[in-house]
Amino acid sequence: MCGIAGCYQQRDGFALAEVMSDRIAHRGPDADQVYAFDEGDVRAFLAHRRLSIIDLSAAADQPFSKRGLTICYNGELYNYKELRAELSKSGVHFRTRSDTEVVLEAWRRWGPDALRRFRGMFAFAMLDEDSGSLYLARDPLGIKPLYFLRRQGGVIFASELKALVAAVGPELRTEPGALIASMLYYWLPEQRCAIDGVDKLPPGSWAEFRPDGSSRHETYWRVADVAAEAAAGPPADLRQVIEESVAAHLVADVGVSTFLSGGLDSSLVTVLAKQLDPGIDSYTITFRAQDQKLEAMPDDAIYARKLARQFGIDLHEIEIAPDVVELLPRIVDNLDEPIGDPAAINTLLMCDTARDAGVKVLLSGMGADELFGGYRKHLACVMGAQYQRLPGVLRNGVVGPAVRRLPVTVNGRGLRYARWAKRFETFANLPEEEAFRRSYTMYDADQLAGLISPDLEPYVGKLLAEHSDIYHDNALDDHVNRMCLADSRMFLPGLNLTYTDRASMAASTEVRTPFVDPVVARAAFSIPGSAKIHRRVGKLALKRAAEEWLPKEIIYRPKASFSAPLRAWVRNDLRELVDDVLLRGELVGSGFLRQSAVQQIVDNERSGREDYSKQIWQLLTLETWTRHMRSLGVTITSG
């Protein structure tokens, strides 16, 4: 795992590459280098920051050049040994034991077709010095990031947006539609970037930039196509597929640890890893008792301890009680774009602790909920479709009004079921796609439009149309799998993989996700939705597969979120910051946000009438991000 950056056909390329490399130094503290190629009409400068995981020798440092190809690579190729053996049989001579050299030689042999052969997570740049072309490529499911900006007839690129901002910030401006998207989702879809003109290379795609200024972009893997093919075939053997994926993700020349929340997904990954590596250890988080009470959070650490004792796993516990006022600017900077999910704080602090203990690689259970129907929203939408069969007079005249009158806190204790019921009532009567969107977004269309400047209201309709287009872009005839597919295209790369990459790499650690894997994804969509959600039980197919290895107490325990005690933070720790930074901030002052609407959200939260802690946290992160961008010379646009 590493950080990459570079400039192609830029007059000031070397200086920009150095600036970008310095800005992402946290991604690779073990080695760094800038490679320069300036011949004829081609100018290319590739920068690399290395976190050594496979082949720790200096011979594997990057950028790596060999016989006219130079690669700048971020990621891990889990099947590199098999590909190396195949290439060796055809006469390729290798001078390192690295997966980097395998990627380079596979590209030389098969060109972009090599990408379909790779099993791993990656984003890389490949300079073909003979043709003068620069290629960018990204893994199938978007685990590793890659931002690029067309400039001066060429392109500059980097693993993180902050590197581009550090290099050319005064040339940039914010994109209002993306900022509004961050308010709707509390993260940004892959199709949008908070900085105008900057693109994210889409998952499963590659691009070529040529010396004459022309370019092309191709898709080599599309999850919607894979899902349709899988759904038309026989169900996969989940036990075999998941066991093989965990084994593949253990490939490393350094020690590997795991995250262990005590839930199904992390427990399954941990126990399978333990079978293959008896010395593996794990990290879990706990919260202050008073924070858990207000948030109505279950104590997940109880289950993590039980599993660790049963399987003889060394478990390290980390209490999450951060100074959130001090931590807020750091996490906003780490996340690159305005992402309002506090779970990133958990990942950052766990990775900080693991890195202090000398750990470089951790396995995570992320991705199972998206692929196997494990989120509460999936079950809620299925229940909503059933709820619509009740008479309208009962739904709209009795149940709805009663739920809307419920408070969300009483005497300092959070009422979790009241929060869930109020949330359910907001989307249970809606059509499928609209219900799914509303089940996990922050506002409905009218609420969002009422929060922003009237001049910005047209963006709302565009964002809702984009969600609808993506949701309906499939050939599936299965409600549950349509939701899973939408999550794998939006929620997974836009939020979970993004914050995991940024938070872990900020601590110079690598997080691997065995469920976020092309083979596992294909297997997941071979399972019908009725086997994923059945009789109020979510993720059932995965749970039944897990019975091979895990106790039922872990498998069938109530669903718990990987989150943070937001209500306690918003009510207590962040109260002054909300008043001084958000309510009197730049977004309100510029008219981007309507002051009265923001004030109403804060008042409703503090009174206990509604749970708006997530909305307030998101707006606070957006305000902090906006101020930070302005300090770096970026123009803040509000219309």
C-alpha positions as CSV (number, residue, x, y, z in Angstrom):
1,M,0.0,0.0,0.0
2,C,1.4,3.3,-1.0
3,G,0.7,6.8,-2.3
4,I,1.2,7.8,-5.9
5,A,1.2,11.1,-7.7
6,G,2.4,12.5,-11.0
7,C,2.4,15.0,-13.8
8,Y,2.2,14.3,-17.5
9,Q,2.9,17.0,-20.1
10,Q,3.2,19.7,-17.5
11,R,5.8,22.5,-17.8
12,D,6.2,22.7,-14.1
13,G,5.8,19.0,-13.6
14,F,8.8,18.1,-11.4
15,A,8.0,20.8,-8.8
16,L,4.3,19.8,-8.7
17,A,5.2,16.2,-8.3
18,E,7.4,17.0,-5.4
19,V,4.7,19.0,-3.7
20,M,2.1,16.3,-4.2
21,S,4.5,13.6,-2.9
22,D,5.2,15.6,0.3
23,R,1.5,16.1,0.9
24,I,0.8,12.4,0.9
25,A,3.9,11.3,2.8
26,H,1.8,9.6,5.4
27,R,0.7,7.0,2.8
28,G,4.3,5.6,2.5
29,P,6.9,6.4,5.2
30,D,9.3,3.6,4.1
31,A,10.7,5.1,0.8
32,D,10.0,7.9,-1.6
33,Q,11.2,8.9,-5.0
34,V,10.3,11.1,-8.0
35,Y,11.0,9.7,-11.5
36,A,11.6,12.1,-14.4
37,F,11.2,11.3,-18.1
38,D,11.8,14.2,-20.5
39,E,12.5,13.0,-24.1
40,G,11.2,14.4,-27.4
41,D,7.7,15.7,-26.9
42,V,7.0,13.7,-23.7
43,R,7.5,15.1,-20.2
44,A,6.4,12.8,-17.3
45,F,7.2,13.0,-13.6
46,L,6.0,10.1,-11.3
47,A,6.2,10.3,-7.5
48,H,5.8,7.4,-5.1
49,R,5.6,7.0,-1.3
50,R,6.1,3.4,-0.2
51,L,4.6,1.4,2.6
52,S,6.5,-1.8,2.3
53,I,4.3,-4.9,2.5
54,I,5.5,-7.4,-0.2
55,D,9.2,-7.7,-0.9
56,L,10.6,-5.3,1.6
57,S,13.9,-4.8,-0.2
58,A,15.0,-1.5,-1.8
59,A,15.0,-3.3,-5.2
60,A,11.2,-3.1,-5.1
61,D,11.1,0.6,-4.4
62,Q,9.1,2.8,-6.9
63,P,8.6,4.3,-9.4
64,F,9.8,1.0,-10.9
65,S,11.4,1.0,-14.4
66,K,12.1,-1.9,-16.6
67,R,12.7,-2.1,-20.4
68,G,10.7,1.0,-21.4
69,L,7.9,0.7,-18.9
70,T,7.7,2.7,-15.6
71,I,5.1,2.0,-13.0
72,C,3.9,4.0,-10.0
73,Y,1.7,1.6,-8.1
74,N,-0.5,1.7,-5.0
75,G,-2.0,-1.6,-3.9
76,E,-1.6,-5.3,-3.4
77,L,-2.0,-8.1,-6.0
78,Y,-3.1,-11.1,-4.1
79,N,-2.6,-13.6,-7.0
80,Y,0.8,-12.2,-8.0
81,K,2.6,-15.5,-7.4
82,E,0.4,-17.3,-9.8
83,L,0.8,-14.7,-12.4
84,R,4.5,-14.5,-11.9
85,A,4.8,-18.3,-12.5
86,E,2.8,-18.0,-15.7
87,L,4.9,-15.1,-16.9
88,S,8.1,-16.9,-16.0
89,K,7.1,-19.9,-18.1
90,S,6.9,-17.6,-21.1
91,G,10.5,-16.4,-20.5
92,V,10.0,-13.3,-18.4
93,H,13.0,-12.8,-16.0
94,F,12.2,-11.1,-12.7
95,R,14.7,-9.2,-10.6
96,T,12.5,-8.7,-7.5
97,R,9.9,-10.7,-5.4
98,S,7.4,-7.8,-5.6
99,D,3.9,-7.8,-7.0
100,T,4.8,-4.4,-8.6
101,E,7.1,-6.1,-11.1
102,V,4.4,-8.7,-11.8
103,V,1.9,-5.9,-12.7
104,L,4.4,-4.3,-15.0
105,E,5.3,-7.5,-16.8
106,A,1.6,-8.5,-17.0
107,W,0.9,-5.1,-18.7
108,R,3.8,-5.6,-21.1
109,R,2.4,-9.1,-22.0
110,W,-1.4,-8.5,-22.1
111,G,-1.8,-4.7,-22.0
112,P,-5.1,-3.5,-20.4
113,D,-6.4,-7.1,-20.7
114,A,-4.1,-7.8,-17.7
115,L,-6.5,-5.9,-15.5
116,R,-9.1,-8.7,-15.8
117,R,-6.5,-11.2,-14.4
118,F,-5.7,-9.2,-11.3
119,R,-7.1,-10.1,-7.9
120,G,-6.4,-7.3,-5.5
121,M,-6.8,-3.7,-4.8
122,F,-4.9,-1.2,-6.8
123,A,-4.5,2.2,-8.5
124,F,-1.5,2.8,-10.7
125,A,0.1,4.9,-13.4
126,M,2.1,3.2,-16.2
127,L,4.3,5.2,-18.5
128,D,5.1,3.6,-21.9
129,E,8.3,5.4,-22.8
130,D,8.2,4.0,-26.4
131,S,4.8,5.3,-27.3
132,G,4.9,8.2,-24.9
133,S,1.5,7.4,-23.5
134,L,0.6,7.5,-19.8
135,Y,-2.0,4.9,-18.5
136,L,-4.0,5.1,-15.3
137,A,-5.9,2.2,-13.9
138,R,-8.1,1.3,-10.9
139,D,-9.3,-1.9,-9.3
140,P,-12.8,-3.3,-10.1
141,L,-14.7,-2.3,-6.9
142,G,-12.9,1.0,-6.2
143,I,-10.9,0.1,-3.1
144,K,-8.0,2.3,-4.0
145,P,-8.5,5.9,-5.0
146,L,-7.2,7.8,-7.9
147,Y,-7.9,11.5,-8.6
148,F,-6.9,13.3,-11.8
149,L,-7.1,16.8,-13.3
150,R,-6.7,17.7,-17.0
151,R,-4.3,20.6,-17.2
152,Q,-2.0,22.2,-19.9
153,G,-2.9,19.6,-22.5
154,G,-1.9,16.8,-20.1
155,V,-2.9,15.5,-16.7
156,I,-1.9,15.5,-13.1
157,F,-3.0,12.7,-10.7
158,A,-2.7,11.6,-7.1
159,S,-4.0,9.1,-4.6
160,E,-5.6,11.9,-2.6
161,L,-7.4,15.0,-3.6
162,K,-5.3,17.0,-1.0
163,A,-2.2,16.4,-3.1
164,L,-3.8,18.1,-6.1
165,V,-5.0,21.0,-3.9
166,A,-1.5,21.4,-2.5
167,A,0.0,21.6,-5.9
168,V,-2.5,23.9,-7.8
169,G,-5.0,25.1,-5.2
170,P,-5.3,28.7,-6.4
171,E,-6.3,27.3,-9.9
172,L,-9.2,25.4,-8.4
173,R,-12.8,26.1,-7.2
174,T,-15.4,24.1,-5.3
175,E,-18.3,22.4,-7.1
176,P,-21.6,23.3,-5.5
177,G,-23.5,20.2,-6.7
178,A,-20.9,18.0,-5.0
179,L,-21.2,19.9,-1.7
180,I,-25.0,19.5,-1.9
181,A,-24.5,15.8,-2.6
182,S,-22.4,15.6,0.5
183,M,-25.4,17.0,2.5
184,L,-27.8,14.6,0.9
185,Y,-25.7,11.4,1.4
186,Y,-23.2,12.6,4.1
187,W,-20.6,11.4,1.6
188,L,-19.9,11.9,-2.2
189,P,-20.8,9.5,-4.9
190,E,-18.0,8.4,-7.2
191,Q,-19.5,10.4,-10.0
192,R,-18.9,13.7,-8.2
193,C,-15.9,15.5,-6.8
194,A,-15.9,18.4,-4.4
195,I,-13.4,20.3,-6.6
196,D,-14.6,21.3,-10.0
197,G,-12.7,19.8,-12.9
198,V,-11.2,17.0,-10.8
199,D,-12.3,13.5,-11.7
200,K,-12.1,10.2,-9.9
201,L,-11.1,7.4,-12.2
202,P,-14.1,5.1,-12.0
203,P,-13.7,1.6,-10.5
204,G,-13.0,-1.1,-13.0
205,S,-11.7,1.3,-15.6
206,W,-8.5,2.6,-17.2
207,A,-7.5,5.7,-19.2
208,E,-4.8,6.5,-21.7
209,F,-3.3,10.0,-22.1
210,R,-1.3,10.6,-25.3
211,P,1.5,13.1,-26.1
212,D,-0.7,14.9,-28.6
213,G,-3.3,15.7,-25.9
214,S,-5.8,13.1,-26.9
215,S,-7.1,10.5,-24.5
216,R,-9.4,7.5,-24.2
217,H,-11.2,5.8,-21.3
218,E,-12.3,2.2,-21.1
219,T,-14.2,0.0,-18.7
220,Y,-12.9,-3.5,-18.1
221,W,-15.1,-4.7,-15.2
222,R,-18.7,-3.6,-14.4
223,V,-20.4,-4.9,-11.3
224,A,-23.9,-4.5,-12.8
225,D,-22.8,-6.9,-15.7
226,V,-21.3,-9.3,-13.2
227,A,-24.4,-9.2,-11.1
228,A,-26.6,-10.0,-14.0
229,E,-24.4,-12.9,-15.2
230,A,-24.2,-14.3,-11.7
231,A,-27.9,-14.1,-11.1
232,A,-28.6,-16.1,-14.2
233,G,-26.3,-19.0,-13.0
234,P,-26.3,-21.4,-10.1
235,P,-25.7,-20.2,-6.5
236,A,-22.1,-20.2,-5.4
237,D,-20.6,-22.1,-2.5
238,L,-20.2,-19.2,-0.1
239,R,-18.1,-21.1,2.4
240,Q,-15.5,-22.0,-0.2
241,V,-15.5,-18.6,-1.8
242,I,-15.1,-16.6,1.5
243,E,-12.5,-19.0,2.9
244,E,-10.4,-18.7,-0.3
245,S,-10.7,-14.9,-0.3
246,V,-9.5,-14.5,3.3
247,A,-6.6,-16.8,2.5
248,A,-5.7,-14.7,-0.5
249,H,-5.8,-11.5,1.5
250,L,-3.2,-12.8,4.0
251,V,-0.4,-12.6,1.4
252,A,2.2,-10.3,2.9
253,D,5.9,-10.2,4.0
254,V,4.9,-8.5,7.3
255,G,2.5,-9.5,10.1
256,V,-1.2,-9.2,9.6
257,S,-3.9,-8.3,12.3
258,T,-7.7,-7.9,12.1
259,F,-10.4,-5.6,13.2
260,L,-12.8,-7.4,15.5
261,S,-16.1,-5.7,16.4
262,G,-17.8,-8.8,17.6
263,G,-20.2,-8.8,14.7
264,L,-20.7,-11.4,12.1
265,D,-18.4,-10.0,9.3
266,S,-15.3,-9.2,11.3
267,S,-15.7,-12.3,13.4
268,L,-15.8,-14.5,10.3
269,V,-12.8,-12.8,8.8
270,T,-10.9,-13.1,12.1
271,V,-11.6,-16.7,12.7
272,L,-10.8,-17.8,9.2
273,A,-7.5,-15.8,9.3
274,K,-6.7,-17.4,12.7
275,Q,-7.0,-20.9,11.1
276,L,-4.4,-19.9,8.6
277,D,-2.2,-17.8,10.8
278,P,-2.3,-19.0,14.5
279,G,-0.4,-15.9,15.7
280,I,-2.9,-13.4,14.4
281,D,-4.2,-10.7,16.8
282,S,-7.1,-8.3,16.7
283,Y,-8.2,-4.8,17.6
284,T,-11.6,-3.6,18.9
285,I,-13.1,-0.4,20.2
286,T,-15.1,0.5,23.3
287,F,-17.0,3.7,24.2
288,R,-17.5,5.7,27.4
289,A,-20.5,4.4,29.4
290,Q,-22.3,7.8,29.4
291,D,-21.9,8.1,25.6
292,Q,-23.3,4.6,25.0
293,K,-26.3,5.5,27.2
294,L,-27.3,8.6,25.3
295,E,-26.7,7.0,21.9
296,A,-28.5,3.8,23.0
297,M,-25.5,1.8,21.6
298,P,-25.0,-1.9,22.3
299,D,-21.7,-2.9,23.9
300,D,-20.1,-4.8,21.0
301,A,-16.9,-5.4,23.0
302,I,-18.7,-8.1,25.0
303,Y,-19.0,-10.2,21.9
304,A,-15.5,-9.4,20.7
305,R,-14.1,-10.6,24.0
306,K,-16.1,-13.8,23.9
307,L,-14.9,-14.7,20.5
308,A,-11.3,-13.9,21.3
309,R,-11.4,-16.1,24.4
310,Q,-13.1,-19.0,22.5
311,F,-10.5,-19.0,19.7
312,G,-7.5,-17.9,21.6
313,I,-7.0,-14.6,19.9
314,D,-5.0,-11.8,21.5
315,L,-7.5,-8.9,21.6
316,H,-6.4,-5.2,22.0
317,E,-9.1,-2.9,23.2
318,I,-9.2,0.8,22.4
319,E,-11.5,3.2,24.2
320,I,-12.9,5.8,21.9
321,A,-13.2,9.0,24.0
322,P,-11.4,11.5,21.8
323,D,-11.2,15.3,22.1
324,V,-13.5,15.7,19.1
325,V,-13.1,19.4,19.0
326,E,-9.4,19.0,18.5
327,L,-9.8,15.9,16.2
328,L,-12.4,17.4,13.9
329,P,-9.9,19.4,11.7
330,R,-7.6,16.4,11.4
331,I,-10.3,14.0,10.3
332,V,-11.7,16.5,7.8
333,D,-8.3,16.9,6.3
334,N,-7.7,13.2,6.3
335,L,-10.9,12.4,4.5
336,D,-10.1,14.8,1.5
337,E,-13.8,15.5,0.7
338,P,-16.6,16.6,3.0
339,I,-17.6,13.2,4.4
340,G,-19.8,13.3,7.5
341,D,-19.5,9.8,8.8
342,P,-17.8,9.7,12.3
343,A,-16.9,6.0,11.8
344,A,-13.8,7.4,10.2
345,I,-12.7,8.5,13.6
346,N,-12.9,4.9,14.9
347,T,-10.8,3.6,12.0
348,L,-8.2,6.3,12.4
349,L,-7.8,5.8,16.1
350,M,-7.7,2.0,15.8
351,C,-5.1,2.3,13.0
352,D,-3.1,4.8,15.1
353,T,-2.9,2.2,18.0
354,A,-2.1,-0.7,15.7
355,R,0.7,1.3,13.9
356,D,2.2,2.2,17.3
357,A,2.4,-1.5,18.0
358,G,4.2,-2.1,14.8
359,V,1.2,-3.4,12.7
360,K,1.1,-2.5,9.1
361,V,-1.8,-4.6,7.7
362,L,-5.3,-5.2,9.1
363,L,-8.2,-7.2,7.7
364,S,-11.7,-5.8,7.9
365,G,-15.2,-7.3,7.4
366,M,-16.3,-4.3,5.3
367,G,-18.4,-5.0,2.3
368,A,-20.4,-8.0,3.5
369,D,-23.4,-5.8,4.4
370,E,-23.5,-4.2,1.0
371,L,-23.3,-7.5,-0.9
372,F,-25.4,-9.8,1.3
373,G,-28.2,-7.5,2.4
374,G,-27.0,-6.8,5.9
375,Y,-28.0,-3.2,6.6
376,R,-31.1,-2.3,8.5
377,K,-32.1,-0.2,5.5
378,H,-32.3,-3.3,3.4
379,L,-34.7,-5.1,5.8
380,A,-36.6,-1.8,6.4
381,C,-37.2,-1.4,2.6
382,V,-38.5,-5.0,2.4
383,M,-40.7,-4.4,5.4
384,G,-41.8,-1.1,3.8
385,A,-43.0,-2.9,0.7
386,Q,-45.0,-5.2,2.9
387,Y,-46.3,-2.2,5.0
388,Q,-47.8,-0.7,1.9
389,R,-50.2,-3.6,1.7
390,L,-52.0,-2.2,4.8
391,P,-55.0,0.1,4.3
392,G,-54.0,3.7,3.6
393,V,-56.3,5.0,6.3
394,L,-54.4,2.9,8.9
395,R,-50.9,3.9,7.6
396,N,-51.6,7.6,7.1
397,G,-54.2,8.3,9.7
398,V,-53.1,6.2,12.7
399,V,-49.6,4.8,12.5
400,G,-47.8,7.7,10.8
401,P,-49.1,10.5,13.1
402,A,-48.4,8.4,16.3
403,V,-44.8,7.7,15.2
404,R,-44.1,11.3,14.3
405,R,-45.1,12.4,17.9
406,L,-42.6,10.1,19.6
407,P,-39.6,11.8,21.3
408,V,-36.1,10.3,20.6
409,T,-34.7,10.9,24.1
410,V,-36.3,10.8,27.6
411,N,-34.3,11.7,30.8
412,G,-31.0,11.6,29.0
413,R,-31.5,8.1,27.5
414,G,-31.7,7.6,23.8
415,L,-34.8,5.8,22.5
416,R,-33.4,3.7,19.7
417,Y,-36.6,2.1,18.6
418,A,-38.3,5.5,18.5
419,R,-35.5,6.7,16.2
420,W,-35.9,3.7,13.9
421,A,-39.7,4.0,13.8
422,K,-39.5,7.7,12.9
423,R,-37.0,7.0,10.2
424,F,-39.1,4.1,8.8
425,E,-42.1,6.3,8.6
426,T,-40.3,8.7,6.3
427,F,-39.9,6.2,3.5
428,A,-42.2,3.2,4.1
429,N,-44.9,4.6,1.7
430,L,-42.6,5.5,-1.2
431,P,-41.9,3.6,-4.5
432,E,-38.9,1.2,-4.5
433,E,-36.0,3.4,-5.6
434,E,-37.3,6.5,-3.8
435,A,-37.8,4.5,-0.6
436,F,-34.3,3.1,-0.8
437,R,-32.7,6.5,-1.3
438,R,-34.7,8.0,1.5
439,S,-33.8,5.0,3.8
440,Y,-30.2,6.1,4.0
441,T,-30.0,9.8,2.9
442,M,-30.2,12.7,5.2
443,Y,-33.1,14.7,3.8
444,D,-36.0,14.4,1.4
445,A,-36.1,16.7,-1.6
446,D,-38.0,19.5,0.0
447,Q,-35.9,19.5,3.2
448,L,-32.7,19.7,1.2
449,A,-34.0,22.4,-1.0
450,G,-35.2,24.4,2.1
451,L,-31.7,24.2,3.6
452,I,-29.8,25.8,0.7
453,S,-29.9,29.0,-1.2
454,P,-32.8,29.2,-3.7
455,D,-30.3,29.7,-6.5
456,L,-28.9,26.2,-5.7
457,E,-32.3,24.3,-5.7
458,P,-31.9,23.0,-9.3
459,Y,-29.0,20.8,-8.1
460,V,-31.4,18.8,-5.9
461,G,-33.4,17.5,-8.8
462,K,-30.2,16.6,-10.6
463,L,-28.9,14.6,-7.7
464,L,-32.1,12.7,-7.2
465,A,-32.2,11.9,-11.0
466,E,-28.6,10.6,-10.8
467,H,-29.5,8.2,-7.9
468,S,-32.5,7.0,-9.9
469,D,-30.5,6.4,-13.0
470,I,-27.9,4.4,-11.2
471,Y,-30.5,2.4,-9.2
472,H,-32.4,1.4,-12.3
473,D,-29.3,0.7,-14.4
474,N,-29.4,-3.1,-14.1
475,A,-31.1,-6.2,-15.4
476,L,-32.0,-7.7,-12.0
477,D,-35.5,-8.8,-11.2
478,D,-34.8,-9.1,-7.4
479,H,-35.6,-6.2,-5.0
480,V,-32.9,-7.1,-2.4
481,N,-30.2,-7.6,-5.0
482,R,-31.1,-4.3,-6.7
483,M,-30.5,-2.6,-3.4
484,C,-27.2,-4.5,-2.9
485,L,-26.1,-3.6,-6.4
486,A,-26.8,0.1,-5.8
487,D,-24.8,0.0,-2.6
488,S,-21.9,-1.7,-4.3
489,R,-21.8,1.1,-6.9
490,M,-22.5,4.1,-4.6
491,F,-22.4,3.5,-0.8
492,L,-19.4,1.1,-0.7
493,P,-16.9,3.1,-2.9
494,G,-18.4,6.5,-2.0
495,L,-18.3,6.1,1.8
496,N,-16.9,3.0,3.4
497,L,-14.0,2.3,1.1
498,T,-13.1,6.0,1.0
499,Y,-13.0,6.7,4.7
500,T,-11.2,3.3,5.3
501,D,-8.5,4.2,2.8
502,R,-8.0,7.8,4.1
503,A,-8.2,7.0,7.8
504,S,-5.9,4.0,7.6
505,M,-3.4,5.5,5.4
506,A,-3.3,8.7,7.6
507,A,-1.9,6.3,10.2
508,S,0.4,4.6,7.6
509,T,-1.4,1.3,7.8
510,E,-3.1,-0.9,5.1
511,V,-6.6,-2.2,5.5
512,R,-7.7,-5.2,3.4
513,T,-11.3,-6.1,2.8
514,P,-11.8,-9.8,1.8
515,F,-15.5,-9.3,1.1
516,V,-14.8,-6.5,-1.4
517,D,-13.4,-8.8,-4.0
518,P,-14.5,-9.6,-7.6
519,V,-14.9,-13.3,-6.9
520,V,-16.9,-12.7,-3.7
521,A,-19.1,-10.1,-5.5
522,R,-19.9,-12.6,-8.2
523,A,-20.8,-15.2,-5.6
524,A,-23.0,-12.7,-3.7
525,F,-25.1,-11.9,-6.7
526,S,-25.6,-15.6,-7.5
527,I,-27.6,-15.8,-4.2
528,P,-31.3,-14.7,-4.6
529,G,-32.6,-11.9,-2.4
530,S,-35.0,-14.3,-0.7
531,A,-32.0,-16.2,0.7
532,K,-30.4,-13.0,1.9
533,I,-33.4,-11.5,3.7
534,H,-36.0,-13.9,5.0
535,R,-38.6,-13.4,7.8
536,R,-37.0,-10.3,9.3
537,V,-33.5,-11.9,9.2
538,G,-30.9,-10.0,7.1
539,K,-27.8,-11.4,5.6
540,L,-29.2,-15.0,6.0
541,A,-27.2,-16.7,3.3
542,L,-23.9,-15.5,4.8
543,K,-25.1,-16.4,8.3
544,R,-25.8,-19.9,7.3
545,A,-22.4,-20.2,5.6
546,A,-20.8,-18.9,8.8
547,E,-22.3,-21.7,10.9
548,E,-19.3,-23.8,9.7
549,W,-17.0,-21.7,11.9
550,L,-18.7,-19.4,14.3
551,P,-21.0,-19.8,17.4
552,K,-24.6,-19.0,16.7
553,E,-24.5,-16.4,19.5
554,I,-22.2,-14.3,17.3
555,I,-23.9,-15.1,14.0
556,Y,-27.5,-14.3,15.1
557,R,-26.9,-11.4,17.5
558,P,-28.7,-8.1,16.8
559,K,-27.2,-5.9,14.1
560,A,-24.9,-3.2,15.5
561,S,-23.5,-0.2,13.5
562,F,-19.8,0.7,13.3
563,S,-20.4,4.2,14.4
564,A,-19.7,6.7,17.2
565,P,-21.6,8.4,20.0
566,L,-22.7,11.3,17.9
567,R,-25.6,12.5,20.0
568,A,-23.3,12.8,23.1
569,W,-20.7,14.7,21.0
570,V,-23.2,17.1,19.4
571,R,-25.0,17.7,22.7
572,N,-21.9,18.1,24.8
573,D,-18.4,18.2,23.4
574,L,-19.3,20.1,20.2
575,R,-22.0,22.4,21.5
576,E,-19.9,25.6,21.3
577,L,-18.4,24.6,18.0
578,V,-21.9,24.2,16.5
579,D,-22.9,27.7,17.7
580,D,-19.7,29.5,16.8
581,V,-18.4,27.6,13.7
582,L,-21.6,26.3,12.0
583,L,-24.3,28.8,12.9
584,R,-22.0,31.8,12.3
585,G,-19.9,30.1,9.7
586,E,-18.9,30.7,6.0
587,L,-21.7,28.6,4.5
588,V,-24.4,30.5,6.4
589,G,-22.7,33.8,5.9
590,S,-22.3,33.4,2.2
591,G,-26.0,32.3,1.8
592,F,-25.0,28.8,0.7
593,L,-27.0,27.5,3.7
594,R,-30.1,29.2,5.1
595,Q,-29.4,30.3,8.6
596,S,-33.0,29.8,9.8
597,A,-33.1,26.2,8.5
598,V,-29.8,25.3,10.1
599,Q,-31.0,26.9,13.4
600,Q,-34.2,24.8,13.3
601,I,-32.2,21.6,12.9
602,V,-30.0,22.5,15.9
603,D,-33.1,23.5,18.0
604,N,-34.9,20.2,17.2
605,E,-31.9,18.2,18.1
606,R,-31.3,19.9,21.4
607,S,-34.9,19.7,22.4
608,G,-35.0,15.9,21.9
609,R,-37.8,16.1,19.4
610,E,-35.7,14.7,16.6
611,D,-32.4,13.0,16.1
612,Y,-30.5,15.4,13.9
613,S,-27.0,14.6,15.3
614,K,-25.9,13.1,12.0
615,Q,-27.1,16.1,10.0
616,I,-25.3,18.5,12.4
617,W,-22.1,16.6,12.3
618,Q,-22.2,16.5,8.5
619,L,-22.8,20.3,8.3
620,L,-20.0,20.9,10.8
621,T,-17.6,18.8,8.7
622,L,-18.7,20.6,5.5
623,E,-18.1,24.0,7.1
624,T,-14.7,22.9,8.4
625,W,-13.7,21.5,5.0
626,T,-14.8,24.7,3.2
627,R,-12.7,26.9,5.5
628,H,-9.7,24.6,5.0
629,M,-10.1,24.8,1.2
630,R,-10.2,28.6,1.3
631,S,-7.0,28.6,3.4
632,L,-5.3,26.7,0.6
633,G,-6.3,29.1,-2.1
634,V,-9.3,27.3,-3.5
635,T,-12.2,29.5,-4.7
636,I,-15.4,28.8,-2.7
637,T,-18.4,29.0,-5.1
638,S,-21.8,29.3,-3.6
639,G,-23.9,29.4,-6.8
